[in-house]
Amino acid sequence: NEYAIFGAVDGTSIIDVTDPENPVELHWIPGPNTIWRDMKVWGEYAYVTNEAGSSQGLQIIDMSNLPDEIDVTYYDGQGDVTFGSAHNVFIDEKGYAYILGASYGVGGAIILDLNESPTNPPVVGVYNENYIHDAYVRGDTLWSSEVYAGHLAVIDIQDRANPVVWSTINTPSNFTHNCWLDDEGDYIYTTDEVSNGYIGGYDVKDIFDMQELDRTQSSPNNGVIPHNTFVQGDYLVTSYYRDGVTIHDKTNPDNIIQVGNYDTSPLEGNGFNGCW
């Protein structure tokens, strides 16, 4: 079966979408009340963050017995590194989880090894130089969207216990909200979550000399806000708040072209309604 894991204001829903015309909610896991909830999957487990300022920490859902039942545990760190809430979580292909924007230090990245224990992972490293709103990890490189610093940072995590910043590049509106690397690892794309913000594209073949190639807006001069962009083959798929979902062709990285959209809000312009 295929399942959707859906974040709501007051909890997390697991929905059977095997028949997409007839989705069935199987399980509801209540959580702290917050509009910020993020989830990622590693193996048979889902890891859910919340930004309610509670003491719940990371919610870990064991889905190995779906559709019949689930098991839920809670994790708030280990030793001196503890947190009650976090904005986001990213899990890389090696099985390391990165707890981002947590209530620890400046809210950088807490690195957990899920291979050691999926429900009680050891803390193997902490990046605490700047607040991280979102991140993308591939191999031993952490691409960090440091929203308040206004830049994208490239961080060496070959030794996850000692992250080292290699380089940074400012994004168009200096409010770097998210980033996503292309399949080849040559180009990266960012969003700035501000009114009239941009989707930006960069050549990162030389991480010590990154170059902005293009920046684009869905509705120029209309005040609309981009949220998150993701690479899907030759396209960027972006949640663009009041402009809904936008699709950009990035075949030519120096000439990003919008080729489709699906509006999800009756409103226009500046505001956080619509597609989040």
C-alpha positions as a Markdown table, in Angstrom:
| # | Residue | x | y | z |
|---|---|---|---|---|
| 1 | Asn | 0.0 | 0.0 | 0.0 |
| 2 | Glu | 1.0 | 3.6 | -0.4 |
| 3 | Tyr | 0.6 | 6.1 | 2.5 |
| 4 | Ala | 0.5 | 9.8 | 2.9 |
| 5 | Ile | 1.8 | 11.4 | 6.1 |
| 6 | Phe | -0.1 | 14.6 | 6.6 |
| 7 | Gly | 0.8 | 17.4 | 9.0 |
| 8 | Ala | -2.1 | 19.3 | 10.6 |
| 9 | Val | -2.3 | 22.1 | 13.2 |
| 10 | Asp | -3.0 | 19.7 | 16.0 |
| 11 | Gly | -1.4 | 16.4 | 14.9 |
| 12 | Thr | -0.3 | 14.0 | 12.2 |
| 13 | Ser | -2.5 | 11.8 | 10.0 |
| 14 | Ile | -1.5 | 8.6 | 8.2 |
| 15 | Ile | -3.7 | 8.2 | 5.2 |
| 16 | Asp | -3.9 | 5.2 | 2.8 |
| 17 | Val | -3.8 | 6.6 | -0.7 |
| 18 | Thr | -3.4 | 3.3 | -2.5 |
| 19 | Asp | -6.7 | 4.2 | -4.2 |
| 20 | Pro | -6.1 | 7.9 | -4.7 |
| 21 | Glu | -9.8 | 8.5 | -5.5 |
| 22 | Asn | -10.8 | 7.0 | -2.1 |
| 23 | Pro | -8.2 | 8.0 | 0.5 |
| 24 | Val | -8.7 | 6.5 | 4.0 |
| 25 | Glu | -7.4 | 8.0 | 7.2 |
| 26 | Leu | -6.0 | 5.0 | 9.2 |
| 27 | His | -4.3 | 6.7 | 12.2 |
| 28 | Trp | -4.3 | 10.1 | 13.9 |
| 29 | Ile | -1.4 | 11.1 | 16.2 |
| 30 | Pro | -2.2 | 14.2 | 18.3 |
| 31 | Gly | 0.5 | 16.7 | 18.9 |
| 32 | Pro | 1.1 | 20.2 | 20.2 |
| 33 | Asn | -0.9 | 22.9 | 18.5 |
| 34 | Thr | 1.3 | 24.7 | 15.9 |
| 35 | Ile | 1.0 | 25.7 | 12.2 |
| 36 | Trp | 4.6 | 24.4 | 11.7 |
| 37 | Arg | 4.9 | 20.7 | 11.5 |
| 38 | Asp | 7.4 | 18.8 | 9.3 |
| 39 | Met | 7.9 | 15.1 | 8.6 |
| 40 | Lys | 10.4 | 12.9 | 6.8 |
| 41 | Val | 10.6 | 9.1 | 6.5 |
| 42 | Trp | 13.6 | 6.8 | 7.0 |
| 43 | Gly | 12.8 | 3.1 | 6.4 |
| 44 | Glu | 9.7 | 2.2 | 8.4 |
| 45 | Tyr | 9.8 | 5.3 | 10.6 |
| 46 | Ala | 8.4 | 8.8 | 10.2 |
| 47 | Tyr | 10.1 | 11.6 | 12.1 |
| 48 | Val | 7.9 | 14.6 | 12.9 |
| 49 | Thr | 8.9 | 18.0 | 14.3 |
| 50 | Asn | 6.7 | 20.7 | 15.7 |
| 51 | Glu | 7.5 | 24.4 | 16.5 |
| 52 | Ala | 5.0 | 24.8 | 19.4 |
| 53 | Gly | 7.7 | 25.4 | 22.0 |
| 54 | Ser | 6.6 | 22.3 | 23.8 |
| 55 | Ser | 8.7 | 19.6 | 25.5 |
| 56 | Gln | 7.6 | 16.9 | 23.1 |
| 57 | Gly | 10.7 | 17.1 | 20.9 |
| 58 | Leu | 10.7 | 14.7 | 17.9 |
| 59 | Gln | 7.8 | 12.4 | 17.4 |
| 60 | Ile | 8.9 | 9.1 | 16.0 |
| 61 | Ile | 6.2 | 6.9 | 14.3 |
| 62 | Asp | 6.9 | 3.2 | 13.8 |
| 63 | Met | 4.9 | 2.3 | 10.7 |
| 64 | Ser | 6.2 | -1.3 | 10.3 |
| 65 | Asn | 2.7 | -2.8 | 11.2 |
| 66 | Leu | 0.7 | -0.6 | 8.8 |
| 67 | Pro | -2.1 | -0.6 | 8.0 |
| 68 | Asp | -3.2 | -2.2 | 11.3 |
| 69 | Glu | -1.3 | -0.3 | 13.9 |
| 70 | Ile | 1.5 | 2.2 | 14.7 |
| 71 | Asp | 3.8 | 2.8 | 17.6 |
| 72 | Val | 4.7 | 6.3 | 18.7 |
| 73 | Thr | 7.8 | 7.4 | 20.8 |
| 74 | Tyr | 9.2 | 10.8 | 21.7 |
| 75 | Tyr | 12.8 | 11.9 | 21.5 |
| 76 | Asp | 14.3 | 15.2 | 22.8 |
| 77 | Gly | 18.0 | 14.6 | 22.4 |
| 78 | Gln | 20.8 | 13.1 | 24.4 |
| 79 | Gly | 23.2 | 14.4 | 27.0 |
| 80 | Asp | 23.7 | 18.1 | 26.9 |
| 81 | Val | 22.0 | 18.4 | 23.5 |
| 82 | Thr | 18.3 | 18.5 | 24.1 |
| 83 | Phe | 15.4 | 20.3 | 22.4 |
| 84 | Gly | 11.6 | 20.6 | 22.8 |
| 85 | Ser | 10.7 | 21.9 | 19.4 |
| 86 | Ala | 12.2 | 22.3 | 16.0 |
| 87 | His | 11.2 | 23.9 | 12.7 |
| 88 | Asn | 12.3 | 21.2 | 10.3 |
| 89 | Val | 14.0 | 17.8 | 9.7 |
| 90 | Phe | 16.0 | 16.5 | 6.8 |
| 91 | Ile | 17.2 | 12.9 | 6.5 |
| 92 | Asp | 20.0 | 12.0 | 4.1 |
| 93 | Glu | 20.7 | 8.9 | 2.1 |
| 94 | Lys | 23.1 | 7.6 | 4.7 |
| 95 | Gly | 20.5 | 7.6 | 7.5 |
| 96 | Tyr | 21.5 | 10.7 | 9.4 |
| 97 | Ala | 18.7 | 13.1 | 10.5 |
| 98 | Tyr | 19.3 | 16.8 | 10.8 |
| 99 | Ile | 17.0 | 18.6 | 13.3 |
| 100 | Leu | 16.9 | 22.2 | 12.1 |
| 101 | Gly | 15.8 | 25.3 | 13.8 |
| 102 | Ala | 15.6 | 23.5 | 17.1 |
| 103 | Ser | 15.2 | 25.0 | 20.6 |
| 104 | Tyr | 18.9 | 24.4 | 21.2 |
| 105 | Gly | 21.8 | 26.9 | 20.8 |
| 106 | Val | 21.1 | 29.2 | 17.9 |
| 107 | Gly | 18.9 | 26.7 | 16.2 |
| 108 | Gly | 21.4 | 25.3 | 13.7 |
| 109 | Ala | 21.5 | 21.6 | 13.0 |
| 110 | Ile | 21.5 | 18.7 | 15.5 |
| 111 | Ile | 22.8 | 15.6 | 13.7 |
| 112 | Leu | 21.4 | 12.2 | 14.7 |
| 113 | Asp | 22.5 | 8.7 | 13.6 |
| 114 | Leu | 19.4 | 6.7 | 12.8 |
| 115 | Asn | 21.4 | 3.6 | 11.9 |
| 116 | Glu | 22.4 | 3.2 | 15.5 |
| 117 | Ser | 18.9 | 3.4 | 16.8 |
| 118 | Pro | 15.8 | 4.6 | 14.8 |
| 119 | Thr | 13.9 | 5.4 | 18.0 |
| 120 | Asn | 16.8 | 6.6 | 20.3 |
| 121 | Pro | 19.5 | 7.9 | 17.9 |
| 122 | Pro | 22.8 | 9.2 | 19.3 |
| 123 | Val | 23.7 | 12.8 | 18.7 |
| 124 | Val | 26.8 | 12.7 | 16.6 |
| 125 | Gly | 27.3 | 16.4 | 15.9 |
| 126 | Val | 26.0 | 19.9 | 16.2 |
| 127 | Tyr | 26.3 | 22.9 | 13.8 |
| 128 | Asn | 25.7 | 26.0 | 15.9 |
| 129 | Glu | 27.0 | 28.9 | 13.9 |
| 130 | Asn | 23.7 | 30.2 | 12.4 |
| 131 | Tyr | 20.0 | 29.4 | 12.6 |
| 132 | Ile | 19.1 | 27.0 | 9.8 |
| 133 | His | 15.5 | 27.2 | 8.5 |
| 134 | Asp | 15.9 | 24.3 | 6.1 |
| 135 | Ala | 18.7 | 22.3 | 4.6 |
| 136 | Tyr | 19.6 | 19.8 | 1.9 |
| 137 | Val | 22.2 | 17.1 | 2.4 |
| 138 | Arg | 23.9 | 14.9 | -0.1 |
| 139 | Gly | 27.0 | 12.8 | 0.6 |
| 140 | Asp | 29.1 | 14.6 | 3.1 |
| 141 | Thr | 27.9 | 18.1 | 2.2 |
| 142 | Leu | 25.2 | 20.1 | 4.1 |
| 143 | Trp | 23.6 | 22.9 | 2.1 |
| 144 | Ser | 22.2 | 25.2 | 4.7 |
| 145 | Ser | 19.5 | 27.8 | 4.2 |
| 146 | Glu | 20.4 | 30.4 | 6.9 |
| 147 | Val | 17.4 | 32.6 | 6.6 |
| 148 | Tyr | 18.4 | 35.3 | 9.1 |
| 149 | Ala | 22.0 | 35.5 | 7.9 |
| 150 | Gly | 20.6 | 35.8 | 4.4 |
| 151 | His | 22.8 | 33.3 | 2.7 |
| 152 | Leu | 23.2 | 29.7 | 1.5 |
| 153 | Ala | 26.1 | 28.0 | 3.3 |
| 154 | Val | 28.1 | 25.0 | 2.1 |
| 155 | Ile | 29.2 | 22.9 | 5.1 |
| 156 | Asp | 31.7 | 20.0 | 5.1 |
| 157 | Ile | 30.3 | 17.2 | 7.3 |
| 158 | Gln | 32.7 | 14.4 | 6.5 |
| 159 | Asp | 33.4 | 14.5 | 10.2 |
| 160 | Arg | 29.8 | 15.0 | 11.5 |
| 161 | Ala | 31.1 | 15.8 | 14.9 |
| 162 | Asn | 33.0 | 18.8 | 13.5 |
| 163 | Pro | 31.1 | 20.6 | 10.7 |
| 164 | Val | 33.2 | 23.1 | 8.8 |
| 165 | Val | 31.8 | 26.0 | 6.7 |
| 166 | Trp | 33.4 | 26.0 | 3.3 |
| 167 | Ser | 31.7 | 28.9 | 1.7 |
| 168 | Thr | 28.5 | 31.0 | 1.5 |
| 169 | Ile | 26.6 | 33.0 | -1.1 |
| 170 | Asn | 23.9 | 35.6 | -0.5 |
| 171 | Thr | 20.5 | 35.0 | -2.1 |
| 172 | Pro | 18.5 | 37.7 | -3.9 |
| 173 | Ser | 16.5 | 39.0 | -1.0 |
| 174 | Asn | 18.9 | 38.0 | 1.8 |
| 175 | Phe | 16.2 | 35.7 | 3.4 |
| 176 | Thr | 17.3 | 32.2 | 2.4 |
| 177 | His | 14.3 | 30.0 | 3.1 |
| 178 | Asn | 15.1 | 26.7 | 1.4 |
| 179 | Cys | 17.4 | 25.1 | -1.1 |
| 180 | Trp | 17.4 | 22.0 | -3.4 |
| 181 | Leu | 20.3 | 20.5 | -5.3 |
| 182 | Asp | 19.9 | 19.2 | -8.9 |
| 183 | Asp | 20.4 | 15.5 | -9.6 |
| 184 | Glu | 24.0 | 16.0 | -11.0 |
| 185 | Gly | 25.1 | 18.2 | -8.1 |
| 186 | Asp | 26.1 | 21.1 | -10.4 |
| 187 | Tyr | 23.3 | 23.6 | -9.7 |
| 188 | Ile | 21.3 | 24.5 | -6.6 |
| 189 | Tyr | 18.1 | 26.5 | -6.3 |
| 190 | Thr | 16.8 | 28.7 | -3.5 |
| 191 | Thr | 13.8 | 30.6 | -2.3 |
| 192 | Asp | 13.6 | 33.8 | -0.4 |
| 193 | Glu | 10.4 | 33.9 | 1.7 |
| 194 | Val | 9.6 | 37.6 | 1.4 |
| 195 | Ser | 7.1 | 39.7 | -0.6 |
| 196 | Asn | 8.3 | 39.9 | -4.2 |
| 197 | Gly | 11.0 | 37.3 | -3.4 |
| 198 | Tyr | 12.8 | 35.2 | -5.9 |
| 199 | Ile | 13.6 | 31.7 | -6.9 |
| 200 | Gly | 17.4 | 31.8 | -7.4 |
| 201 | Gly | 19.6 | 29.5 | -9.4 |
| 202 | Tyr | 23.4 | 29.0 | -8.9 |
| 203 | Asp | 26.3 | 27.2 | -10.4 |
| 204 | Val | 28.0 | 25.3 | -7.6 |
| 205 | Lys | 30.4 | 23.2 | -9.5 |
| 206 | Asp | 33.1 | 25.1 | -7.7 |
| 207 | Ile | 31.7 | 25.6 | -4.2 |
| 208 | Phe | 34.5 | 28.1 | -3.4 |
| 209 | Asp | 33.3 | 30.3 | -6.3 |
| 210 | Met | 29.6 | 29.9 | -6.5 |
| 211 | Gln | 27.8 | 32.0 | -9.1 |
| 212 | Glu | 24.2 | 33.2 | -9.3 |
| 213 | Leu | 23.0 | 32.4 | -12.8 |
| 214 | Asp | 19.4 | 33.5 | -12.8 |
| 215 | Arg | 16.5 | 34.7 | -10.5 |
| 216 | Thr | 12.8 | 34.6 | -11.3 |
| 217 | Gln | 9.4 | 35.5 | -9.9 |
| 218 | Ser | 6.1 | 33.9 | -10.6 |
| 219 | Ser | 4.1 | 37.2 | -10.6 |
| 220 | Pro | 6.6 | 40.1 | -10.7 |
| 221 | Asn | 5.7 | 43.2 | -8.8 |
| 222 | Asn | 2.6 | 41.5 | -7.3 |
| 223 | Gly | 4.0 | 41.0 | -3.9 |
| 224 | Val | 3.6 | 37.2 | -3.9 |
| 225 | Ile | 5.9 | 35.1 | -1.7 |
| 226 | Pro | 7.7 | 31.9 | -2.7 |
| 227 | His | 8.0 | 29.2 | 0.0 |
| 228 | Asn | 9.8 | 26.0 | -1.0 |
| 229 | Thr | 11.3 | 24.8 | -4.3 |
| 230 | Phe | 12.1 | 21.2 | -5.2 |
| 231 | Val | 14.0 | 19.7 | -8.1 |
| 232 | Gln | 12.1 | 17.2 | -10.2 |
| 233 | Gly | 14.2 | 16.2 | -13.2 |
| 234 | Asp | 14.4 | 19.2 | -15.5 |
| 235 | Tyr | 11.8 | 21.2 | -13.5 |
| 236 | Leu | 11.4 | 23.2 | -10.3 |
| 237 | Val | 8.2 | 22.5 | -8.4 |
| 238 | Thr | 7.6 | 25.4 | -5.9 |
| 239 | Ser | 5.0 | 26.0 | -3.3 |
| 240 | Tyr | 4.3 | 29.7 | -4.0 |
| 241 | Tyr | 1.7 | 30.7 | -1.4 |
| 242 | Arg | -1.0 | 32.8 | -3.1 |
| 243 | Asp | 0.2 | 31.8 | -6.6 |
| 244 | Gly | -0.2 | 28.1 | -5.7 |
| 245 | Val | 2.1 | 25.5 | -7.2 |
| 246 | Thr | 4.4 | 26.8 | -9.9 |
| 247 | Ile | 6.5 | 24.7 | -12.4 |
| 248 | His | 9.7 | 26.1 | -13.9 |
| 249 | Asp | 11.8 | 24.6 | -16.6 |
| 250 | Lys | 15.5 | 24.8 | -15.6 |
| 251 | Thr | 16.9 | 23.0 | -18.7 |
| 252 | Asn | 19.0 | 26.2 | -19.2 |
| 253 | Pro | 20.0 | 27.1 | -15.6 |
| 254 | Asp | 20.8 | 30.7 | -16.7 |
| 255 | Asn | 17.2 | 31.1 | -18.1 |
| 256 | Ile | 14.6 | 29.6 | -15.7 |
| 257 | Ile | 11.2 | 29.7 | -17.4 |
| 258 | Gln | 7.8 | 29.2 | -15.8 |
| 259 | Val | 5.9 | 26.7 | -17.8 |
| 260 | Gly | 2.9 | 25.8 | -15.5 |
| 261 | Asn | 1.0 | 26.6 | -12.4 |
| 262 | Tyr | -2.0 | 25.4 | -10.3 |
| 263 | Asp | -3.5 | 28.1 | -8.2 |
| 264 | Thr | -4.7 | 27.1 | -4.7 |
| 265 | Ser | -5.9 | 30.4 | -3.3 |
| 266 | Pro | -8.5 | 33.0 | -4.3 |
| 267 | Leu | -6.2 | 35.7 | -3.0 |
| 268 | Glu | -3.4 | 37.5 | -4.7 |
| 269 | Gly | -0.3 | 39.4 | -3.8 |
| 270 | Asn | 1.5 | 39.5 | -0.4 |
| 271 | Gly | 0.4 | 37.0 | 2.2 |
| 272 | Phe | 1.0 | 33.5 | 3.6 |
| 273 | Asn | -2.3 | 32.0 | 2.4 |
| 274 | Gly | -2.4 | 29.3 | -0.3 |
| 275 | Cys | 0.2 | 26.6 | -1.0 |
| 276 | Trp | 2.6 | 26.1 | 1.9 |
